[in-house]
Amino acid sequence: MMLSPVPTYLLDKNVVRRIIEGLIHPGRFTDEEATAIALWRALRQSKSPMFISAETANIMGWFSTWREIRLFLDTVETMYAGKYFKRWARRLQEYGFNREDAKMLGLATYGTDATGGILGVEVIVTFDRSLINNYEVQRHALERRLQAMTAQLSPPFREAGLPEVVHPIEGFHLLE
């Protein structure tokens, strides 16, 4: 397992939902749908690897006969919980993250692809402002906690790092 050489992105379920809604109803975008679709297209154009959680992939699988969902699924990979994911997600809940947010942050740090070839992602994209705000407030404490945890681990888990957590609009700045 190795760290990815190019920036990787984990799209949360609300970003995925807005992309799918925008694909299903083209031309009648809400602002969030337009932003999510534009970022998805920019990430595709930049050839940045995009991931969704296994839970989101399972839900999308129920609707995989829809052309729009197949189109989307062809552009993303599924991120699976890797070794130390559960431990890190539990610790994140101590910092005020709900279970779902802790799982997303845990995937971004200790998730892997289907081949086990990567460890975590560099960026989580979310519309959840409370997640973004709590993450920014807790970031230094989380860095210290992760550093203490990783110091005891063997490679490649020792190199695990925290992702950026951004709103889709901020995601465009990372592509520049």
Secondary structure, 3 states (H helix, E strand, C coil): CECCCCCCEEECHHHHHHHHHHHHCCCCCCHHHHHHHHHHHHHHHCCCCEEEEHHHHHHHHHCCCCHHHHHHHCCCEEEEECCCHHHHHHHHHCCCCCHHHHHHHHHHHHEECCCCCECCCCEEECCCHHHHHHHHHHHHHHHHHHHHHHCCCCCCHHHCCCCEEECHHHHHHHCC
